[in-house]
Amino acid sequence: MSSYLKIASESMATKTTKLSERISKLPPYLFAGIEKTVEEKRKQGVEIISFGIGDPDLPAPAEIRERLAVEARDQENHNYSSSKGELEFREAVVGFMDRRFGVSINSSQVCACLGSKEAIANIARAFVNPGDNVICPNPGYPVYAQGATILCDGIPRFIPLLEKNNFLPDLDELENLIDARTRIVYLNYPNNPTSAIASRKFMERLADIFERKNAILAYDNAYSEFTYGDYVAPSILEFTGNAIEFHSLSKTFCMTGDRIGFAVGRKEYVGGLVKVKSQIDSGNPVYTQKAGAFALGLYKGREKPECVKQILREYELRRKVLAAGLKKIGLKVFGSNATFYVWARVPEGSGGDIKFAERCLERGVVATPGSGFGSAGKGYVRFALTQPMKRIIKALGHIERVL
């Protein structure tokens, strides 16, 4: 080792590198911990059947994969995009919002996103100051309170989603929580993790609150297309323009790895998001945006295109089989005609959701403990329907032995 490298090495050995205070405030990210444990089990030779992270196992529709390949082969699609996204993609979003929801917007109210997750976090960078309050659902997607609020030095305040209220927030309680320090309120229906849905009457009352309150409604609508039967999920923008809504092509078209989604809504809110993104990214790959524009163009109206219907038929069948099996075993399963999650209460005497999940993992089955989504999730578990039918049936046998 050269003398210079030796001196540098010795110098570094005496230094300590501390994380920022805001990073230190973060609890461990739920799914990162699950992934680490699963990896350890696999190294031990345990066959893993994972209902953990919501990553579709079905392939993207063939016509979308072909369009991705075509666009990726075009050299012109390999230059930088813009932070707000290609006009072609944003115009496709404008058309989708009109045909699907009857919402009239223009391209300046759209921002292409790297999926919806980064936009959900980055909207807080645009509007939350240190010490501001951000209202988050409990249980809820961890990014609301952690990746958004805490990383902006905001203060998360929680609105409970309780079983007795069908996992909807009490809107009177929500309105009372919104004070002069409240900057953003996050909500998500169809809901992750509970799979609950919100009626149009609920949405009307929710919209009325934000017509009167000076706070930003950040509405996570990633599961708007993941519905079954006659249920059609609405957009909050059907009821108020005083909101920003987040969509993702990840679940609808099984395109999680392609990282394509969008934020849409009030121009000032979208503009704030674009300002943040202009400082930290250079936009989505152009070819994924063009494939995304093609996918959104498959919607000719409110009805889902056939390729999406095929995906949903498979997940609906899986839901029926898993829900029936869990009920037979002794879990209380909450019915839903949306999302690809099954939310269930663990039986009395099973040791609670964390112990139940640990015991399932010993048998090679990954289920997400509800406590990982917040204190109000205690006693529940979430199953993502991301396994083929044979493995679902096999997992039910393992879970039955756990109990």
Secondary structure as GFF3:
##gff-version 3
##sequence-region A 1 403
A	DSSP	alpha_helix	3	13	.	.	.	ID=ss1
A	DSSP	alpha_helix	21	24	.	.	.	ID=ss2
A	DSSP	alpha_helix	30	43	.	.	.	ID=ss3
A	DSSP	beta_strand	49	50	.	.	.	ID=ss4
A	DSSP	alpha_helix	62	73	.	.	.	ID=ss5
A	DSSP	three_ten_helix	75	78	.	.	.	ID=ss6
A	DSSP	alpha_helix	87	101	.	.	.	ID=ss7
A	DSSP	three_ten_helix	107	109	.	.	.	ID=ss8
A	DSSP	beta_strand	110	113	.	.	.	ID=ss9
A	DSSP	alpha_helix	117	127	.	.	.	ID=ss10
A	DSSP	beta_strand	133	138	.	.	.	ID=ss11
A	DSSP	alpha_helix	142	143	.	.	.	ID=ss12
A	DSSP	pi_helix	144	149	.	.	.	ID=ss13
A	DSSP	three_ten_helix	150	152	.	.	.	ID=ss14
A	DSSP	beta_strand	155	160	.	.	.	ID=ss15
A	DSSP	three_ten_helix	163	165	.	.	.	ID=ss16
A	DSSP	alpha_helix	171	177	.	.	.	ID=ss17
A	DSSP	beta_strand	182	187	.	.	.	ID=ss18
A	DSSP	alpha_helix	200	212	.	.	.	ID=ss19
A	DSSP	beta_strand	216	220	.	.	.	ID=ss20
A	DSSP	three_ten_helix	236	238	.	.	.	ID=ss21
A	DSSP	beta_strand	243	248	.	.	.	ID=ss22
A	DSSP	alpha_helix	249	252	.	.	.	ID=ss23
A	DSSP	three_ten_helix	256	258	.	.	.	ID=ss24
A	DSSP	beta_strand	261	265	.	.	.	ID=ss25
A	DSSP	alpha_helix	267	280	.	.	.	ID=ss26
A	DSSP	alpha_helix	286	296	.	.	.	ID=ss27
A	DSSP	alpha_helix	306	329	.	.	.	ID=ss28
A	DSSP	beta_strand	332	333	.	.	.	ID=ss29
A	DSSP	beta_strand	341	345	.	.	.	ID=ss30
A	DSSP	alpha_helix	352	362	.	.	.	ID=ss31
A	DSSP	beta_strand	365	366	.	.	.	ID=ss32
A	DSSP	beta_strand	368	369	.	.	.	ID=ss33
A	DSSP	three_ten_helix	370	373	.	.	.	ID=ss34
A	DSSP	three_ten_helix	375	377	.	.	.	ID=ss35
A	DSSP	beta_strand	380	384	.	.	.	ID=ss36
A	DSSP	alpha_helix	389	402	.	.	.	ID=ss37
###
